[in-house]
Amino acid sequence: MYAQLVETGTSGIKSLDDMSPEERAFQQKIDDEIKIEAKNWMPAAYRQTLIRQISQHAHSEIVGMLPEGNWVTRAPTLKRKLQLMAKIQDEAGHGLYLYSAMETLGADRDEEIAKLHAGMAKYSSIFNYPTLNWADMGAVGWLVDGAAIVNQVVLQRTSYGPYSRAMIRICKEESFHQRQGYELLLTLMRHGNQAQKAMVQDAINRLWWPALMMFGPSDEHSPNSAQSLAWKIKRQSNDDLRQRFIDQTVPQLELLGCTAPDPELKWNPERGHYDFGAIQWEEFYEVLKGNGPCNAERLATRRNAIEGGAWVRAAAVAHARKQQRRTAA
């Protein structure tokens, strides 16, 4: 769905005088907008930052299938069922692209997944909220994937080549998801009864603030952001991306005929942007700690899937080895 980098620790940006010759040559490539490839020399901290970000991104794509998978059997029409299944399939593919990009940095996929299941790795906070009604499927597509697009479009220009190239296809598919989600909500608001319209507003009320939290806290509260920006892993600040999302989403909200659960949301002609209320970051950090409404359920489902599918993976490996022996003979 999107890369929500949960940064920890502290780091400082070296001056050119303090850099080694390899570091200076590396930074020059970054400054010249030359992509860093897997076989190029890179600082250990750059590699680890990317592994952390890409793994969190991949985990988010995989865990993000769960709130939607809950509604496949309850979709109201065959068309909606097929749309939802296609969207879930896309998210699985996104996770595979990203795990593959992460592996080019020397990370082990199984180890990173084991960290996720042990609660040692993070994924997007938004997926720890429940999807309580059918309109949530539209709100997830419109708000959550809409926020993902804002974040991921700039990641197409991230400095690490395999990551930036993976984002090209992912962004195209996320754009489709956003439009599909909005069309679902628009259909309910234009052709639905009062209960269905109320269902749409309820979904927006519950997912609005968690969607704004998806961009993470302000960069002054993220000690590694300055270095990530210098390395062009990140291309824009969290606050700038959040503002862009709000500015493009509010007109769509008004077209729906719905409102945001924010009495302070209003257009500011002097700034040329929408003003909005304070985000409850205490809730965000509690969810990241594992105390969200669905944290335990999401991880338990993922652990069960890995354990339950172990025999399939073992059979696939055994079959591949058998084929290799036949070919060699």
Rosetta blueprint (number, residue, H / E / L):
1 M L
2 Y L
3 A L
4 Q L
5 L L
6 V L
7 E L
8 T L
9 G L
10 T L
11 S L
12 G L
13 I L
14 K L
15 S L
16 L H
17 D H
18 D H
19 M L
20 S L
21 P H
22 E H
23 E H
24 R H
25 A H
26 F H
27 Q H
28 Q H
29 K H
30 I H
31 D H
32 D L
33 E L
34 I L
35 K L
36 I E
37 E L
38 A L
39 K L
40 N L
41 W L
42 M L
43 P L
44 A H
45 A H
46 Y H
47 R H
48 Q H
49 T H
50 L H
51 I H
52 R H
53 Q H
54 I H
55 S H
56 Q H
57 H H
58 A H
59 H H
60 S H
61 E H
62 I H
63 V H
64 G L
65 M H
66 L H
67 P H
68 E H
69 G H
70 N L
71 W L
72 V H
73 T H
74 R H
75 A L
76 P L
77 T L
78 L H
79 K H
80 R H
81 K H
82 L H
83 Q H
84 L H
85 M H
86 A H
87 K H
88 I H
89 Q H
90 D H
91 E H
92 A H
93 G H
94 H H
95 G H
96 L H
97 Y H
98 L H
99 Y H
100 S H
101 A H
102 M H
103 E H
104 T L
105 L L
106 G L
107 A L
108 D L
109 R H
110 D H
111 E H
112 E H
113 I H
114 A H
115 K H
116 L H
117 H H
118 A L
119 G L
120 M L
121 A L
122 K L
123 Y L
124 S L
125 S H
126 I H
127 F H
128 N H
129 Y L
130 P L
131 T L
132 L L
133 N L
134 W L
135 A H
136 D H
137 M H
138 G H
139 A H
140 V H
141 G H
142 W H
143 L H
144 V H
145 D H
146 G H
147 A H
148 A H
149 I H
150 V H
151 N H
152 Q H
153 V H
154 V H
155 L H
156 Q L
157 R L
158 T L
159 S L
160 Y E
161 G H
162 P H
163 Y H
164 S H
165 R H
166 A H
167 M H
168 I H
169 R H
170 I H
171 C H
172 K H
173 E H
174 E H
175 S H
176 F H
177 H H
178 Q H
179 R H
180 Q H
181 G H
182 Y H
183 E H
184 L H
185 L H
186 L H
187 T H
188 L H
189 M H
190 R H
191 H H
192 G L
193 N L
194 Q H
195 A H
196 Q H
197 K H
198 A H
199 M H
200 V H
201 Q H
202 D H
203 A H
204 I H
205 N H
206 R H
207 L H
208 W H
209 W H
210 P H
211 A H
212 L H
213 M H
214 M L
215 F L
216 G L
217 P L
218 S L
219 D H
220 E H
221 H H
222 S L
223 P L
224 N L
225 S H
226 A H
227 Q H
228 S H
229 L H
230 A H
231 W L
232 K L
233 I L
234 K L
235 R L
236 Q L
237 S L
238 N H
239 D H
240 D H
241 L H
242 R H
243 Q H
244 R H
245 F H
246 I H
247 D H
248 Q H
249 T H
250 V H
251 P H
252 Q H
253 L H
254 E H
255 L H
256 L H
257 G L
258 C L
259 T L
260 A L
261 P L
262 D L
263 P L
264 E L
265 L L
266 K E
267 W E
268 N E
269 P L
270 E L
271 R L
272 G L
273 H E
274 Y E
275 D E
276 F L
277 G L
278 A L
279 I L
280 Q L
281 W H
282 E H
283 E H
284 F H
285 Y H
286 E H
287 V H
288 L H
289 K H
290 G H
291 N H
292 G L
293 P L
294 C L
295 N H
296 A H
297 E H
298 R H
299 L H
300 A H
301 T H
302 R H
303 R H
304 N H
305 A H
306 I H
307 E H
308 G H
309 G L
310 A H
311 W H
312 V H
313 R H
314 A H
315 A H
316 A H
317 V H
318 A H
319 H H
320 A H
321 R H
322 K H
323 Q H
324 Q H
325 R H
326 R H
327 T H
328 A H
329 A L
